[in-house]
């Protein structure tokens, strides 16, 4: 995403007009084992709003800038989970679907959807459309953390894979003497 931020800063898409990002995490829809049932309770503080959505908005605003206007909807689409190991039904108060729209500081509009209700998630997709180009970043992983591919085009060019330069790849180097 630092590469995407750099592309925008260097005028790859011109002025940003719109941003759409979706993150559909696959889940078990309405089943969990009893060791994870606590996640159904919104008072526990760990749910797609406080974790997945919060992380996504954090990196997104680092790339495209802050929101100046915002509205949204938060819902629990799957209100009951069944514990697969005990058969107990658990009432769910944690949100599983978050949808937000707004205007960014530079005037562009943005739309964000984060959901953990789908049985099969489709991963993360970011689309940035500007006055002279488009950038699309995707990850098949259940979040923005997995391997990301970046595609782009300018003016009348076809959409193409943009190889992420090594200067934007973070690596953990391990040597046998690292413990010393």
C-alpha positions in Angstrom: 0.0 0.0 0.0 3.0 2.3 0.3 3.5 1.7 -3.4 -0.1 2.7 -4.1 0.4 5.8 -2.0 3.6 6.6 -4.0 1.8 6.1 -7.3 -1.0 8.5 -6.2 1.6 11.1 -4.9 3.4 11.0 -8.2 0.3 11.6 -10.3 -0.3 8.1 -11.7 -4.1 8.6 -11.6 -4.2 12.4 -11.6 -6.6 13.8 -9.1 -8.4 11.2 -7.1 -12.1 11.1 -7.8 -13.4 8.0 -6.0 -12.3 5.2 -3.9 -14.1 1.9 -3.3 -12.8 -0.8 -0.9 -14.4 -4.0 0.0 -13.2 -6.7 2.5 -15.3 -9.8 2.6 -13.9 -12.2 5.1 -15.1 -15.7 4.9 -16.5 -17.2 8.0 -18.4 -20.1 9.2 -21.6 -18.0 8.9 -23.5 -19.2 11.9 -21.2 -21.8 13.5 -18.3 -21.5 15.9 -16.7 -23.7 18.4 -17.4 -22.8 22.0 -13.9 -21.4 22.5 -14.7 -18.6 20.1 -18.3 -17.9 21.3 -17.2 -14.9 23.3 -16.7 -13.0 20.0 -20.5 -12.9 19.6 -20.7 -10.5 22.5 -20.1 -6.9 21.3 -19.2 -5.8 24.9 -16.0 -8.0 24.6 -14.7 -5.5 22.0 -13.3 -7.9 19.4 -15.4 -7.9 16.2 -15.2 -6.9 12.6 -15.9 -3.3 13.4 -13.2 -2.9 16.1 -10.6 -5.1 14.4 -11.0 -5.6 10.6 -12.7 -2.3 9.8 -10.5 -0.3 12.2 -7.3 -1.7 10.6 -8.6 -1.2 7.1 -9.6 2.4 7.7 -6.2 3.0 9.3 -4.1 1.9 6.3 -6.6 3.4 3.8 -6.5 6.9 5.2 -2.7 6.7 5.2 -2.9 6.0 1.4 -5.7 8.4 0.4 -6.0 10.9 3.2 -8.6 11.6 5.9 -12.4 11.7 5.7 -14.1 15.1 6.1 -17.7 13.7 5.9 -18.8 10.2 6.8 -22.0 8.2 7.2 -22.6 4.5 7.6 -24.5 1.5 8.6 -23.5 -1.2 11.0 -25.5 -4.4 11.3 -25.5 -8.0 12.6 -26.7 -10.0 9.6 -26.2 -13.4 11.4 -27.9 -13.0 14.8 -27.4 -16.5 16.1 -24.4 -18.8 16.1 -24.4 -22.5 16.9 -21.5 -23.9 18.8 -20.4 -26.9 16.7 -18.9 -28.7 19.6 -21.7 -28.3 22.2 -24.8 -27.6 20.0 -25.7 -24.5 22.0 -27.1 -21.5 20.3 -25.5 -18.2 21.0 -27.1 -14.8 20.5 -24.9 -12.5 18.5 -24.6 -8.8 19.4 -21.4 -8.1 17.6 -21.7 -6.4 14.2 -20.6 -8.5 11.2 -21.3 -6.0 8.4 -20.0 -2.4 8.2 -20.7 0.0 5.3 -19.4 3.5 5.2 -19.5 6.3 2.6 -17.9 9.7 2.8 -16.0 12.5 1.3 -12.2 12.8 1.5 -10.2 15.9 2.4 -9.2 16.3 -1.3 -12.9 16.2 -2.4 -13.0 12.6 -3.6 -15.8 10.3 -2.5 -15.2 6.9 -0.8 -17.1 3.8 0.0 -16.0 1.0 2.4 -17.6 -2.3 3.1 -16.3 -4.8 5.6 -18.2 -8.0 6.2 -17.5 -11.3 8.0 -20.9 -12.8 7.3 -20.3 -14.4 3.9 -19.7 -18.2 3.9 -17.0 -17.7 1.3 -15.2 -14.4 1.5 -13.9 -12.8 -1.6 -10.9 -11.1 0.0 -10.0 -7.4 -0.3 -10.4 -5.2 -3.3 -9.4 -1.5 -3.5 -10.3 0.6 -6.5 -9.0 4.1 -7.0 -10.3 6.2 -9.9 -8.7 9.5 -10.9 -8.9 12.0 -13.7 -6.2 10.2 -15.7 -6.0 6.7 -14.4 -7.0 3.8 -12.2 -5.3 1.7 -9.6 -6.8 -1.6 -8.3 -5.2 -3.6 -5.5 -6.5 -7.0 -4.6 -5.8 -9.7 -2.1 -7.5 -13.2 -2.0 -6.7 -13.4 1.7 -9.5 -12.6 4.1 -8.0 -9.2 4.7 -5.6 -6.6 3.4 -2.7 -8.4 5.2 -2.3 -11.2 2.6 -0.3 -11.1 -0.6 -1.5 -8.0 -2.6 -1.5 -7.5 -6.3 -1.6 -4.1 -7.8 -3.0 -3.2 -11.3 -3.2 0.1 -13.0 -3.9 1.9 -16.2 -3.6 5.5 -17.4 -5.8 7.2 -20.0 -6.6 4.7 -22.8 -4.2 1.9 -21.7 -5.6 -1.5 -20.7 -5.4 -2.5 -17.1 -2.1 -4.2 -16.4 -0.3 -5.8 -13.4 2.1 -3.3 -11.8 5.1 -5.1 -10.4 5.6 -3.8 -6.8 9.2 -2.6 -6.7 11.5 -4.3 -4.1 11.9 -0.9 -2.3 8.3 -1.3 -1.2 8.5 -4.9 0.0 9.1 -5.5 3.7 11.2 -8.5 4.5 12.3 -10.1 7.7 15.9 -11.2 7.3 17.0 -14.2 9.3 20.5 -15.3 9.9 21.8 -18.2 11.9 23.5 -15.9 14.3 20.4 -13.8 14.9 20.0 -15.3 18.4 23.5 -14.2 19.4 
